[in-house]
Amino acid sequence: MTDRLDGPQDPRGDLARGSSPGPHDASGGAAPGDASESTPDDVPPASESTPDDSSPASESTPDDSSPAPGDASGTARPAGDDGKAHPALSDVRSEDPLVPAAEPEVATAGPAAPEAVPAPARRSGTGPRPTLAAAFLLPSLILLGAMVIYPIVYSAYRSLYGANEKTFVGLDNYAAIFTDSSTLTTIRNNLIWVVVAPLLVTVIGLIFAVLTERIRWATAFKLIVFMPMAVSLLASGVIFRLVYEQDPDRGVANAVISSVSGVFGGGQGYPDARPRGGDQSPVAAEGRAVVSKQPARPGQPVLLPLVGVKPADLASAAPAKAAQPAPGELTGTVWVDFTQGGGGQANQVDGTEKGLAGMTVEAVQNGAVKAEATTEADGTFRLTGLAPGDYVVRLPQSNFEASFNGLSWLGPTLITPAIIGAFIWVWAGFAMVLIAAGLSAIPRDALEAARIDGATEWQVFRRITVPLLSPVLLVVLVTMIINTLKVFDLVFVIAPGSVQPNANVIALEMWRVSFGGGGNQGLGSALAIFLLILVLPFMILNIRRFRRDNQ
């Protein structure tokens, strides 16, 4: 052990360098002159050293600034040839504050080490090099400039000129937007679109999204509602042009309305029917109604002949038939007293004359209706439950009003609401999908906690679901506002040419003025810039919203 710590032995022996002190040597080793007198067996321990000790180490005074090179008081520190610590213990630090730490050896032999070459500084960041990024972005920037920036700049330049590009008019085109009656109509229609359409699309999409969470066939429902998004706006306009046809036999909307009105009492009307003139006629007009001239009693038939009915209204009418009297009942016939080709007898039912089906007949006594009936296909009627007495038989005014034939959806009054309905049909699925995605992200714990606290479903929806969905609802609303400002296809296809000025919007008016026969591209460019100014605030709002969500 002593040999390993002392390093290689000098061939001259211990007399040349002195023996290595043991770890328990209190004096830190003898002086070179006393080396022959010190052995590991006769060295006293540090605890037994006295002031009378004759060893040179015991004569050191507190004035010494540092211990002898071989001193190991408190720490084993074997000395080498030069009195320094052994290389094997170069990393061992003494716990004695008076013993300095050993300095690491520095190689001095051999040539000097070459200076380290600094590594090249690396580019900060993780993205591609600027030149590579510019190479990939250049095609997109060229397309963006050619398809977006250049048209905007040129439209702004062109809006300062009239129909002829050589005539500079300044801001006259912009002044014309707010003074011309047709352009004012387009602005009014766009205002209606912006206020009504986005709100309805958002609300209907919210309702659909909530319903899809509560029904079993939610996937099929979403597919049906979202399917219009796969249809182009041009095709959607063609579809709704047929839906809004006024003829119930062709237009689906009026067919449904006519069917519902028929269920709730709408009958067939004969607006052209009237009583035959002259004193011989048994009936007379009383306002818009027709009444019998002579009172009738139960048990006797009553004849109510009319004329003036169009042949088209009688195409499916059955031949008239004279009613047979019955005791306690007031019977009669309502028919068209006209024989085609001539012949027949006035005020009498002939075999070739047609009965009027669906007519309402009333028995009136002292101004009160005592009984009411409806004519059969052959025109006969039967009033029952009458007490004996005289009655006036009356055909009320409702018989002579035109039957409900649907609404004029494509007329100047309803054309804008009709087109907004088509817009809602197209975009409701888009709103439903976005809002449904937002609903799926709402934590269910908040909803369940509200229900446990006693909140009703309406309160949960109004106070928890809607506030948590407000970011999604805002995105849908702003997106729909942008789409309504740009609407063109639906208005162009659905509105007939005669009512298109009443349904005009800014985008359609811009096309019509520039390319649809107006030939004034200066005013059309001004309308395009005006539309851009209207769209920009909503686009900026959407972009800021997306950035805030990403952060």
C-alpha positions in Angstrom: 0.0 0.0 0.0 2.8 2.3 0.9 4.6 1.5 -2.4 1.4 2.3 -4.5 0.9 5.7 -2.8 4.6 6.6 -2.9 5.0 5.9 -6.5 8.0 4.2 -8.0 11.0 3.7 -5.6 14.3 5.4 -6.2 17.0 2.8 -6.7 19.2 4.7 -4.3 17.0 3.7 -1.4 15.4 5.5 1.5 18.6 7.4 2.4 18.3 9.4 -0.8 14.7 10.6 -0.5 13.5 9.6 3.0 10.8 7.2 3.9 7.2 8.0 3.3 5.3 8.9 6.5 2.4 6.8 7.6 -1.1 8.1 7.7 -1.0 8.4 11.5 2.3 10.4 11.7 1.6 13.5 13.7 4.7 15.3 12.7 4.1 14.9 9.0 7.4 13.1 8.4 11.0 13.5 9.6 13.5 16.0 8.2 15.9 14.6 5.7 18.6 14.3 8.2 16.5 12.1 10.5 15.3 9.7 7.8 17.5 6.8 9.0 16.1 7.1 12.6 12.4 7.0 11.7 10.6 3.8 11.0 6.9 3.0 11.0 7.3 1.1 14.2 8.8 3.8 16.4 6.8 6.8 15.2 4.6 8.0 18.0 1.0 8.8 17.2 -0.1 12.4 16.9 -2.0 12.3 20.1 1.1 11.4 22.1 3.3 14.2 20.8 4.6 16.6 23.4 6.3 20.0 23.3 9.6 18.3 24.3 9.5 16.3 21.0 12.9 16.7 19.4 11.6 16.2 15.8 12.0 19.3 13.6 8.2 19.3 12.8 7.5 19.9 16.5 9.5 23.1 16.5 7.3 24.9 14.0 5.6 27.9 15.3 2.2 29.5 14.6 4.1 32.1 12.5 4.7 29.6 9.8 2.6 30.6 6.8 2.2 27.1 5.5 3.0 23.5 6.6 6.0 21.6 5.3 5.7 20.0 1.9 5.3 16.6 3.4 2.9 17.7 6.2 -0.2 15.6 6.4 -1.7 16.8 9.6 -5.3 15.7 9.6 -5.1 14.3 6.0 -3.0 11.6 4.4 -0.8 13.5 1.9 2.3 11.5 0.8 5.1 13.5 -0.6 6.9 12.9 -3.9 10.4 13.8 -4.9 9.5 17.5 -5.0 7.4 17.5 -1.9 4.1 17.9 -3.9 1.1 15.6 -3.7 1.1 12.4 -5.6 -0.7 12.5 -8.9 -3.0 9.7 -7.8 -4.3 12.0 -5.0 -4.4 15.1 -7.1 -8.2 15.2 -7.0 -8.5 14.6 -3.2 -9.2 17.8 -1.3 -8.3 18.2 2.3 -10.9 19.1 4.9 -8.3 21.1 6.9 -8.8 24.8 6.1 -5.0 25.3 6.6 -4.1 22.9 3.9 -4.4 24.4 0.4 -6.1 22.4 -2.4 -3.8 20.5 -4.7 -3.5 22.1 -8.1 -4.0 19.8 -11.1 -0.9 18.9 -13.0 -0.2 20.7 -16.3 1.7 18.8 -18.9 4.8 20.8 -19.9 6.6 18.2 -22.0 6.2 18.1 -25.7 5.0 20.7 -28.2 2.4 23.2 -27.4 -1.2 22.2 -28.1 -2.8 23.8 -31.1 -5.3 26.5 -30.4 -8.9 25.4 -30.7 -10.7 26.6 -33.9 -14.0 28.2 -33.0 -17.0 26.4 -34.5 -19.0 28.4 -37.1 -22.0 30.1 -35.6 -25.2 28.3 -36.3 -28.2 30.1 -37.7 -30.8 30.7 -35.1 -34.4 29.4 -35.6 -35.7 26.1 -36.9 -37.3 27.1 -40.2 -35.8 26.8 -43.7 -33.2 29.2 -45.0 -34.6 32.6 -46.2 -33.6 31.9 -49.8 -35.3 28.5 -49.8 -38.5 30.0 -48.2 -38.5 32.8 -50.8 -38.2 30.3 -53.6 -41.2 28.4 -52.4 -43.3 31.5 -51.6 -42.5 33.3 -54.9 -45.1 31.4 -57.1 -47.8 32.0 -54.5 -46.9 35.7 -54.2 -47.0 36.1 -58.0 -50.5 34.5 -58.1 -51.7 36.6 -55.2 -50.5 39.8 -56.8 -52.0 38.9 -60.2 -55.3 37.6 -58.9 -55.9 39.9 -55.9 -53.7 42.9 -55.5 -53.7 43.9 -59.2 -57.5 43.8 -59.6 -58.0 45.8 -56.4 -55.5 48.5 -57.5 -56.9 48.7 -61.0 -60.5 48.8 -59.8 -59.7 51.7 -57.6 -58.0 53.4 -60.5 -60.8 52.6 -62.9 -63.5 53.9 -60.5 -62.1 57.4 -61.0 -63.1 57.3 -64.7 -66.4 57.2 -66.5 -67.8 54.8 -69.0 -64.9 55.9 -71.2 -61.6 55.2 -69.6 -60.2 58.4 -71.0 -62.8 60.6 -69.1 -61.7 61.4 -65.6 -64.7 61.9 -63.3 -63.0 61.8 -59.9 -65.4 60.7 -57.1 -68.6 61.2 -59.2 -69.1 57.4 -59.5 -69.1 57.1 -55.7 -71.5 60.0 -55.4 -73.8 58.2 -57.9 -74.0 55.2 -55.7 -75.8 57.2 -53.0 -78.0 59.3 -55.3 -79.2 56.8 -58.0 -82.5 55.1 -57.0 -81.5 51.7 -58.3 -78.3 51.6 -56.3 -80.1 52.8 -53.2 -82.4 49.8 -53.7 -79.4 47.5 -53.8 -78.0 49.0 -50.6 -81.4 48.6 -48.9 -81.6 44.9 -50.0 -78.0 44.3 -48.8 -78.9 45.8 -45.4 -81.8 43.4 -45.1 -79.6 40.5 -46.1 -76.9 41.4 -43.5 -79.4 41.8 -40.7 -81.7 38.8 -41.4 -79.8 36.0 -43.2 -76.7 35.5 -40.9 -78.8 35.7 -37.7 -81.3 33.1 -39.1 -78.5 30.8 -40.3 -76.8 30.9 -36.9 -79.9 30.3 -34.9 -81.1 27.4 -37.1 -77.6 25.9 -37.1 -77.6 26.1 -33.3 -81.0 24.4 -33.1 -79.9 21.6 -35.4 -76.6 21.1 -33.6 -78.5 20.8 -30.2 -81.0 18.4 -31.7 -78.3 16.1 -33.1 -77.1 15.4 -29.6 -80.6 14.2 -28.5 -81.7 11.9 -31.3 -80.5 8.5 -32.3 -80.3 9.0 -36.0 -78.0 12.0 -35.6 -75.7 10.9 -38.4 -78.5 10.7 -41.0 -79.9 14.0 -39.9 -76.5 15.7 -40.2 -76.1 14.2 -43.7 -79.4 15.4 -44.9 -78.9 19.0 -43.5 -75.4 19.2 -44.7 -76.1 17.8 -48.2 -77.0 21.2 -49.8 -73.4 22.3 -49.2 -72.4 19.8 -51.9 -74.7 21.6 -54.4 -73.4 24.8 -56.2 -75.3 28.0 -55.6 -76.2 28.1 -59.3 -77.9 24.7 -59.0 -79.5 25.7 -55.8 -81.0 28.7 -57.5 -82.4 26.6 -60.3 -84.0 24.2 -57.7 -85.7 27.1 -55.8 -86.8 28.7 -59.0 -89.0 25.6 -59.5 -89.9 25.4 -55.8 -91.3 29.0 -55.9 -93.5 28.5 -59.0 -96.9 29.9 -58.3 -98.9 27.1 -59.9 -99.4 24.5 -57.1 -99.1 21.8 -59.7 -95.5 22.8 -60.4 -94.3 24.7 -57.3 -93.7 22.7 -54.2 -94.1 25.6 -51.8 -97.5 26.5 -53.0 -98.5 22.9 -53.4 -97.9 22.4 -49.7 -99.7 25.6 -48.7 -102.7 24.8 -50.9 -102.9 21.3 -49.3 -102.8 22.7 -45.8 -105.4 25.4 -46.6 -107.7 22.7 -48.1 -107.5 20.7 -44.9 -108.5 23.7 -42.8 -111.7 24.5 -44.8 -110.6 26.0 -48.0 -113.1 25.0 -50.7 -113.5 25.5 -54.4 -114.5 29.0 -55.3 -116.3 30.3 -58.4 -115.4 34.0 -58.6 -117.1 34.5 -61.9 -120.5 32.9 -61.0 -123.5 35.1 -60.7 -127.3 34.7 -60.8 -129.2 35.0 -64.0 -130.7 38.4 -64.6 -134.4 39.1 -65.0 -137.5 38.7 -62.9 -137.9 35.0 -63.8 -134.7 34.0 -61.9 -135.5 32.3 -58.5 -132.3 33.8 -57.0 -130.9 37.3 -56.7 -127.6 38.9 -55.6 -127.3 40.3 -52.1 -123.9 42.0 -51.9 -121.4 39.3 -52.8 -123.8 36.6 -51.7 -126.7 35.0 -53.6 -130.1 34.4 -51.9 -133.4 32.8 -52.9 -136.2 35.3 -53.8 -139.0 33.2 -52.2 -138.9 31.7 -48.7 -138.6 27.9 -48.7 -140.1 25.4 -46.3 -138.8 22.0 -45.2 -140.1 19.2 -47.5 -139.9 21.2 -50.8 -137.0 21.4 -53.2 -135.1 24.7 -54.0 -133.5 25.6 -57.3 -130.4 27.9 -57.3 -129.3 28.4 -60.9 -126.1 30.4 -61.7 -124.3 31.5 -64.9 -120.9 33.0 -65.8 -118.8 30.0 -64.7 -115.8 29.5 -66.9 -115.7 26.2 -68.8 -112.2 25.5 -67.5 -113.7 25.4 -64.0 -116.3 22.8 -65.1 -113.9 20.4 -66.8 -114.3 17.8 -64.1 -117.8 18.7 -63.0 -120.5 16.1 -62.9 -123.9 16.5 -64.6 -126.5 18.4 -62.4 -129.3 16.4 -60.9 -132.6 17.7 -59.5 -132.9 17.0 -55.7 -135.8 15.0 -54.4 -137.9 16.4 -51.6 -137.8 14.8 -48.2 -140.0 15.4 -45.1 -138.4 17.6 -42.5 -135.5 18.5 -44.8 -134.8 21.4 -47.1 -133.3 20.1 -50.3 -132.2 21.7 -53.6 -129.6 22.0 -56.4 -127.0 24.5 -57.3 -125.9 24.3 -61.0 -124.8 26.2 -64.0 -128.0 27.0 -65.9 -126.4 27.0 -69.4 -126.4 24.4 -72.1 -123.5 24.4 -74.5 -124.7 24.6 -78.1 -128.0 26.0 -77.2 -131.3 24.5 -76.1 -132.5 23.7 -72.7 -135.0 25.5 -70.5 -134.1 28.4 -68.2 -134.3 27.8 -64.4 -134.7 24.1 -64.9 -132.1 21.3 -64.5 -131.3 19.9 -67.9 -129.3 16.7 -68.4 -126.3 18.3 -70.1 -125.9 21.1 -67.5 -123.2 20.8 -64.8 -123.6 20.8 -61.1 -121.4 23.1 -58.8 -119.7 20.9 -56.2 -118.3 22.2 -52.9 -120.7 25.2 -52.6 -121.7 26.2 -49.1 -125.5 26.5 -48.6 -127.1 28.1 -45.5 -130.7 28.2 -44.2 -131.3 31.6 -42.7 -134.3 32.5 -40.5 -134.6 36.0 -38.9 -131.0 36.8 -39.8 -129.6 33.7 -38.1 -128.1 30.6 -39.8 -130.1 27.6 -38.7 -128.5 25.0 -40.9 -125.6 24.6 -43.3 -124.6 22.1 -45.9 -122.2 21.6 -48.8 -123.2 20.6 -52.3 -122.3 17.2 -53.7 -120.6 16.5 -57.0 -124.0 16.8 -58.9 -124.8 20.1 -57.1 -127.5 18.7 -54.7 -127.6 19.7 -51.0 -129.7 18.6 -48.0 -130.4 20.8 -44.9 -131.5 18.8 -42.0 -132.7 19.4 -38.4 -134.9 22.4 -39.3 -138.0 23.3 -37.4 -141.2 24.0 -39.5 -141.2 27.6 -40.8 -140.0 29.8 -43.7 -136.3 30.0 -44.5 -134.2 32.0 -46.9 -131.6 29.8 -48.7 -128.3 31.7 -49.1 -125.1 31.0 -50.9 -122.5 33.0 -48.8 -119.8 35.3 -50.2 -117.1 32.7 -49.6 -118.4 30.7 -52.6 -117.6 33.5 -55.0 -114.0 34.2 -53.9 -111.1 32.6 -55.8 -109.8 29.6 -54.1 -106.3 29.9 -52.6 -103.8 29.3 -55.3 -100.6 29.8 -53.4 -98.4 32.8 -52.8 -96.6 34.9 -55.4 -93.1 34.0 -54.1 -91.4 35.5 -57.2 -93.4 38.7 -57.1 -91.8 42.1 -56.1 -93.1 41.8 -52.5 -91.7 38.4 -51.5 -88.8 38.0 -53.8 -86.1 39.0 -51.3 -87.5 36.8 -48.4 -87.8 33.9 -50.9 -84.1 34.2 -51.9 -83.0 34.5 -48.2 -84.9 31.2 -47.6 -82.8 29.5 -50.3 -79.6 30.9 -48.8 -80.6 29.5 -45.4 -81.2 26.1 -47.0 -77.7 26.1 -48.4 -75.7 27.3 -45.4 -77.6 25.9 -42.4 -75.6 22.6 -42.6 -72.3 24.5 -42.5 -73.4 26.4 -39.4 -74.7 23.1 -37.8 -71.3 21.3 -38.3 -69.3 24.2 -36.8 -71.6 24.6 -33.8 -71.8 20.9 -33.2 -68.0 20.7 -33.0 -68.1 23.5 -30.4 -70.7 21.6 -28.5 -68.6 18.5 -28.3 -65.8 20.6 -26.7 -68.0 21.9 -23.9 -67.1 20.1 -20.6 -69.9 17.9 -19.5 -69.1 18.5 -15.9 -70.4 22.0 -16.1 -73.7 20.9 -17.6 -74.2 18.1 -15.1 -73.4 20.3 -12.2 -76.0 22.8 -13.3 -78.6 20.0 -13.6 -77.7 18.7 -10.2 -78.2 22.2 -8.8 -81.8 22.2 -10.1 -81.4 24.2 -13.4 -83.9 23.4 -16.1 -82.8 22.4 -19.6 -83.7 25.9 -20.9 -81.6 27.5 -18.1 -78.7 25.2 -18.9 -78.9 26.0 -22.6 -79.2 29.8 -22.0 -76.8 30.3 -19.2 -74.1 27.7 -19.9 -74.3 26.3 -23.4 -74.7 29.5 -25.3 -72.0 31.5 -23.3 -69.5 28.7 -23.8 -70.4 28.6 -27.5 -70.1 32.3 -28.0 -66.7 32.2 -29.8 -68.0 29.6 -32.3 -71.3 31.5 -32.8 -69.3 34.7 -33.5 -67.2 33.0 -36.1 -70.3 31.6 -37.8 -72.1 34.9 -37.7 -69.2 36.9 -39.1 -68.6 34.3 -41.9 -72.3 34.5 -42.9 -72.2 38.3 -43.0 -69.3 38.1 -45.4 -71.2 35.6 -47.6 -74.3 37.7 -47.6 -72.4 40.7 -48.7 -71.0 38.7 -51.6 -74.2 36.9 -52.6 -74.8 36.9 -56.4 -75.7 33.5 -57.8 -79.0 33.0 -56.0 -80.3 36.4 -56.8 -79.4 36.2 -60.4 -81.0 32.8 -60.9 -84.1 32.9 -58.7 -85.4 36.4 -59.4 -87.2 36.7 -62.8 -86.1 39.5 -65.0 -89.2 41.6 -64.4 -88.6 41.7 -60.6 -84.8 41.5 -60.6 -84.5 45.3 -59.9 -86.5 44.7 -56.7 -84.2 41.9 -55.5 -80.9 43.5 -56.6 -77.9 43.4 -54.4 -74.5 45.2 -54.7 -72.6 42.3 -56.3 -75.4 41.8 -58.9 -75.7 45.5 -59.6 -71.9 45.7 -60.1 -72.1 42.9 -62.7 -75.2 44.4 -64.3 -73.7 47.9 -64.6 -70.4 46.7 -65.9 -71.2 43.7 -68.1 -74.9 43.1 -68.1 -75.8 45.8 -70.6 -74.9 48.9 -68.6 -71.5 49.3 -70.2 -70.3 51.6 -67.4 -67.2 49.9 -65.9 -66.3 53.1 -64.0 -69.5 52.9 -61.9 -69.1 49.1 -61.7 -65.5 49.5 -60.3 -66.8 52.0 -57.8 -69.4 49.5 -56.6 -66.7 46.9 -56.3 -64.5 49.1 -54.1 -67.6 50.0 -52.0 -68.3 46.3 -51.5 -64.7 45.7 -50.6 -64.9 48.4 -48.0 -68.0 46.8 -46.5 -66.4 43.4 -46.3 -63.0 44.4 -44.9 -64.0 45.1 -41.3 -65.6 41.7 -41.0 -62.6 40.0 -42.5 -60.2 41.8 -40.1 -62.5 40.8 -37.2 -62.4 37.1 -38.3 -58.6 37.2 -38.7 -58.1 38.7 -35.2 -60.4 36.1 -33.7 -58.4 33.3 -35.3 -55.1 34.7 -34.1 -56.5 35.1 -30.5 -57.7 31.5 -30.5 -54.3 30.3 -31.7 -52.5 32.2 -29.0 
